[in-house]
Amino acid sequence: MFEIATAKVDNMRVSIVGGGFAGLAAAQLAEEVTSDVHLYDKGTYSGDRRGAWGEMVWDYSQLPLDRHVPGYVREATTGIFIGSDGKTAINVPDGVILNRGELEKHWASTLEETEIIADAEVDEAEFRKLSAESDLLIDATGQFPISRRFTSLSYDVACPTLSGRIEADFSHLYPEPRALAYENYFLWIVPQSPDEATIGLGCQEDKSPAELYEDMRQLLAEVDIEPPERETLYSGTDVSNGLRSLSDCSYELNDCTVHIAGDAIGLANRLTGFGMVHAAQSGQAAVRSFVQGESYTRRLLCQNFWTKAVTGVVSPVHHTIGLDGIARLAKSDIEYQESFEPQQPTDILSAVRIFI
Ligand SMILES: Cc1cc2nc3c(=O)[nH]c(=O)nc-3n(C[C@H](O)[C@H](O)[C@H](O)COP(=O)(O)OP(=O)(O)OC[C@H]3O[C@@H](n4cnc5c(N)ncnc54)[C@H](O)[C@@H]3O)c2cc1C
């Protein structure tokens, strides 16, 4: 299903910087057309592979991965969203909970022709050098990518986040993932088992990690969960863009085509569990469009039209049409359960009491 259907090309070098879902999917597909694929990542593919965020996918079949591989935790076909319109149970089509670090380690181990250069943080000079040596260079370095130094790429939305995996008694929440979604505030709890969960807090206001940590402590206290140590949490930024920004996804450097994929081009979508799927699909699109001589921008626009429309157009009016309206647009079946009117943090605490 994922092949490019072409013979291997001689003397074509594909270099990929960043080996998350976007980079791994790009390498997997590039192997089908050339034996000269290099993947650079600043982390390693052994031991405890980094942060805990990005743990639930909708529509797992869109990923070029088998099921029940290391890092595939379990199916999760329902989730509960709490928003200003009330509590909504959503059927998640082909939803799967992942241990992303484990899955990425497994994925990297399946790449047979790719030379993986781990523990290698590529800087601007090295990136330029790679462009001079490569036919196709893919920037899959995630949020705030290296290509920001070479293009006018910017993001429409940037939410500070705090996330981590914690061990505690989650048996009262297990098995459904929970998301509290408000105009300015998001909290995810994704139980991986009755005693372990991934948690993530994101905020559209410009809050510091210390302020986010204080909010997270309060929320977790409400669900009788011991807060994790601050040092165990990962501070990040959840970026997303409308369709307009996709026009910056490709450029030339030293006569080399550079395609930007995944979070680097702002493909994460904070209202749906499609960040990892979009990242993988864009990594594939970056390779496929180059090999087939098509426009990468056009391919991304076609692939992402509907979900970008949901974030770019529907998000600003989501409190008008409600979470149930968004769920319908995202083609999910929903069951509307009850109503209340929480607005800001004190009300979020009352929402938490309702959602457990
Ligand atoms: C709190 C939070 C929760 C989320 N939850 C979900 C979810 O439930 N479901 C979902 O689908 N998505 C979720 N997302 C989004 C999802 O995590 C991302 O969309 C997805 O991981 C993007 O993949 P990527 O490969 O583009 O980038 P990344 O996964 O960020 O990978 C980038 C890679 O590049 C490497 N790198 C970076 N800079 C360099 C450099 N200079 N040199 C070499 N290597 C470099 C990094 O080590 C990393 O491996 C969440 C995001 C956040 C912040």
The ligand as an SDF file (V2000), in Angstrom:
LIG
                    3D

 53 58  0  0  0  0  0  0  0  0999 V2000
    1.7730   17.6740   24.8000 C   0  0  0  0  0  0  0  0  0  0  0  0
    1.5650   17.0790   23.4340 C   0  0  0  0  0  0  0  0  0  0  0  0
    0.6670   16.0200   23.2700 C   0  0  0  0  0  0  0  0  0  0  0  0
    0.4710   15.4500   22.0150 C   0  0  0  0  0  0  0  0  0  0  0  0
   -0.4060   14.4060   21.9010 N   0  0  0  0  0  0  0  0  0  0  0  0
   -0.5840   13.8310   20.6900 C   0  0  0  0  0  0  0  0  0  0  0  0
   -1.4280   12.6990   20.5540 C   0  0  0  0  0  0  0  0  0  0  0  0
   -2.0130   12.1940   21.5170 O   0  0  0  0  0  0  0  0  0  0  0  0
   -1.5850   12.1660   19.3170 N   0  0  0  0  0  0  0  0  0  0  0  0
   -0.9260   12.6690   18.2190 C   0  0  0  0  0  0  0  0  0  0  0  0
   -1.0950   12.1220   17.1200 O   0  0  0  0  0  0  0  0  0  0  0  0
   -0.1070   13.7300   18.3320 N   0  0  0  0  0  0  0  0  0  0  0  0
    0.0830   14.3160   19.5300 C   0  0  0  0  0  0  0  0  0  0  0  0
    0.9370   15.3720   19.6540 N   0  0  0  0  0  0  0  0  0  0  0  0
    1.6320   15.8360   18.4490 C   0  0  0  0  0  0  0  0  0  0  0  0
    2.7170   14.8290   18.0470 C   0  0  0  0  0  0  0  0  0  0  0  0
    3.5330   14.5180   19.1490 O   0  0  0  0  0  0  0  0  0  0  0  0
    3.5430   15.4350   16.9170 C   0  0  0  0  0  0  0  0  0  0  0  0
    2.6780   15.9460   15.9300 O   0  0  0  0  0  0  0  0  0  0  0  0
    4.4800   14.4130   16.2600 C   0  0  0  0  0  0  0  0  0  0  0  0
    5.2840   13.7880   17.2210 O   0  0  0  0  0  0  0  0  0  0  0  0
    5.3370   15.1060   15.2320 C   0  0  0  0  0  0  0  0  0  0  0  0
    6.3030   14.2020   14.7330 O   0  0  0  0  0  0  0  0  0  0  0  0
    7.5900   14.7830   14.0110 P   0  0  0  0  0  0  0  0  0  0  0  0
    8.3680   13.6020   13.5390 O   0  0  0  0  0  0  0  0  0  0  0  0
    7.2180   15.8190   13.0410 O   0  0  0  0  0  0  0  0  0  0  0  0
    8.4100   15.5470   15.1500 O   0  0  0  0  0  0  0  0  0  0  0  0
    9.0720   14.9990   16.4750 P   0  0  0  0  0  0  0  0  0  0  0  0
    8.3660   13.8260   17.0090 O   0  0  0  0  0  0  0  0  0  0  0  0
    9.2410   16.1810   17.3500 O   0  0  0  0  0  0  0  0  0  0  0  0
   10.5150   14.4910   16.0000 O   0  0  0  0  0  0  0  0  0  0  0  0
   11.5480   15.3960   15.7080 C   0  0  0  0  0  0  0  0  0  0  0  0
   12.8600   14.6230   15.8230 C   0  0  0  0  0  0  0  0  0  0  0  0
   13.9010   15.4730   15.3750 O   0  0  0  0  0  0  0  0  0  0  0  0
   15.0220   15.3220   16.2220 C   0  0  0  0  0  0  0  0  0  0  0  0
   15.7830   16.5650   16.1090 N   0  0  0  0  0  0  0  0  0  0  0  0
   15.3370   17.8180   16.4200 C   0  0  0  0  0  0  0  0  0  0  0  0
   16.2870   18.7270   16.1310 N   0  0  0  0  0  0  0  0  0  0  0  0
   17.3340   18.0290   15.6230 C   0  0  0  0  0  0  0  0  0  0  0  0
   18.6110   18.4100   15.1280 C   0  0  0  0  0  0  0  0  0  0  0  0
   19.0030   19.6920   15.0920 N   0  0  0  0  0  0  0  0  0  0  0  0
   19.4470   17.4480   14.6850 N   0  0  0  0  0  0  0  0  0  0  0  0
   19.0680   16.1350   14.7130 C   0  0  0  0  0  0  0  0  0  0  0  0
   17.8600   15.7200   15.1700 N   0  0  0  0  0  0  0  0  0  0  0  0
   17.0190   16.6590   15.6100 C   0  0  0  0  0  0  0  0  0  0  0  0
   14.4320   15.0380   17.5900 C   0  0  0  0  0  0  0  0  0  0  0  0
   15.3520   14.3110   18.3970 O   0  0  0  0  0  0  0  0  0  0  0  0
   13.1970   14.2120   17.2380 C   0  0  0  0  0  0  0  0  0  0  0  0
   13.4540   12.8270   17.2710 O   0  0  0  0  0  0  0  0  0  0  0  0
    1.1590   15.9580   20.8940 C   0  0  0  0  0  0  0  0  0  0  0  0
    2.0670   17.0140   21.0440 C   0  0  0  0  0  0  0  0  0  0  0  0
    2.2680   17.5780   22.3020 C   0  0  0  0  0  0  0  0  0  0  0  0
    3.2560   18.7100   22.4390 C   0  0  0  0  0  0  0  0  0  0  0  0
  1  2  1  0
  2  3  1  0
  2 52  2  0
  3  4  2  0
  4  5  1  0
  4 50  1  0
  5  6  2  0
  6  7  1  0
  6 13  1  0
  7  8  2  0
  7  9  1  0
  9 10  1  0
 10 11  2  0
 10 12  1  0
 12 13  2  0
 13 14  1  0
 14 15  1  0
 14 50  1  0
 15 16  1  0
 16 17  1  0
 16 18  1  0
 18 19  1  0
 18 20  1  0
 20 21  1  0
 20 22  1  0
 22 23  1  0
 23 24  1  0
 24 25  2  0
 24 26  1  0
 24 27  1  0
 27 28  1  0
 28 29  2  0
 28 30  1  0
 28 31  1  0
 31 32  1  0
 32 33  1  0
 33 34  1  0
 33 48  1  0
 34 35  1  0
 35 36  1  0
 35 46  1  0
 36 37  1  0
 36 45  1  0
 37 38  2  0
 38 39  1  0
 39 40  1  0
 39 45  2  0
 40 41  1  0
 40 42  2  0
 42 43  1  0
 43 44  2  0
 44 45  1  0
 46 47  1  0
 46 48  1  0
 48 49  1  0
 50 51  2  0
 51 52  1  0
 52 53  1  0
M  END
$$$$
